[in-house]
Amino acid sequence: MKNSRREELISHSAIKLFNIVLDIDSYPEYIPWCTKMIVNKRKKNEIYADMYVKYKFILMHKFGSHIKFDKNNLTIETSYIEGPLKDLTTKWKFEEIDKKKSKIFFDVNFEFKNYLHQKIAETFYPLIEKKMIDSFKKRAGNSLD
């Protein structure tokens, strides 16, 4: 299983960043490989959704997830339900430093069912993670406070 932990200072409020990451309906607008999001069910602090992902030269895949969030603690946790992986978990934590600066913590663990896919993903994961975080940062820079 591949594990990654990232901490980053970002010049936006923690609640703004939390809301951007939680706004999964908008992912196809700015996450490069996300082609479609389907929300299957929303509850008070939970979302069940399918993300459709297409990378260059690779068939589209559906990733079903259960998302739990806590607006008071500014946390978002995702558990994997179905798709090409054996397992996937993500954890976001947003900490307010001041009104215009926050620290984000992003943890991810994933494992593909297919060994070759796992090795390819591990090789390119740092690039994919950077692109994803940069997409969220760009989205925060383009949205209104």
N, C-alpha and C positions, 0 to 999 in steps of 0.2 A: 504494500500500500504506500502511495506517495503522500507525504505530509508536507505542508508548507505553512509557515506563520509569517505574517507581514505586519509591521507597524509603520504608520506614516502620519506626518503632520500635514494638515490641509487647511488652507486659508478660507474656511467657511464654517458656519455654526454646525454643531453636532446634530441638531434636530433637522436641519436642512439636508445634511448628508444621509441621515437615517431615512428621511422621506424619499429621497432620490433612489436609494437602494431598494426600498420597499415598494416603489412604484414599478412593479414588474410588468405591468401592461405596456409601459413605454420602452422596454428594452429593445424591441426591434428598431426603434428610431435611432439608437446610438451604440448598441453593442454590435460590433461588426459581424459576428458569426451567428447572431440570434435572428432568425428569419420570421418567427411567429411565437406568440405566447397565448396560451389558452388557460383561463382561470376556470377550473372545474367547480370549485366551492370556496366560499369565503365564510369564515366564522369571526367571532369577536377578535381573537388574537392569532388566527390561523388562516392559511391559504393553501389550497391544493391546486397545483398548476402544472401544465406541460410546457416545456420550452423546446422549440424546434431549432436545431443547430445544424448549420451547413458550413463546413470548412472547404477550402479549395480541394478539388479532386477527390472528395470523400462524400459519400451519400449522406443525405439528411438523416439525422437521428432525433428521436423524441426522448427527452429527459423528464420523467414525472417526478415531482417533488412535493414534500409537505413542508411548509414554511411556518415557523412559529416566531412571533415577534412580541416585544415588550417595549411599548413607547415610553414608559416611566424609566426603565433602565437603559433604553436605547440599544437594545440587542435584537439581532435577527439570527435565527438558526434554521438551517435547511437540512432535511433528511431525504434521502433518495428513495423513490418508490419503484420506478421501472425505467428500463432503457438498456443501452449497451454496456453499462457498468455493473460491477459486482457490488460496489458501494460508493457513496459520496456523501460527505457531510461538510457543511460550511458554517462558520460562526463569524458574525460581525459584531463588534462592540465600538460604540462611538462615545468618546469622552470630550466634554467641553473644556477647553483651556481658557478661552474668553469668548466674547460674542462673535468674533470673526476668525477664530482658530480652534481646530479640533485635532484630536489624535484618534486615528482609526486603528483597530486591530482586526485583522482578517486571517482566519485559520481555515484551511481546507485539507481534507483527506479524501483520496479517491483511489479506486482500483478498478481497472477494466476486467471484463470476463476473459478477454483474449490477451495472451501474454505479449504478442507482438504490438498490439495497440497500446498496451500499458507502457512498453519501452519507448515507443514513439511519443506518447503523451508526456512521459517523464522528461524526455529530451527537450521538447518544445514548451513544457509547462511554464518555465520562467518568463518566456516571451508572451505567452497567452495571459498569464496573470498580470503582467505589466500593462498589456494592452487593455485588459478589462478595467483595472484600477484607473488607468489614464482616461478611459471612456467615461467613468463616473466623475472624475475630476473635471473633465471638459464639460460634462452635462451640468455640474454644479456651477461652473464659471459662466455658463450660458443661461442659467435660470435666474429668476428674480428672487431676492431675499425676502 
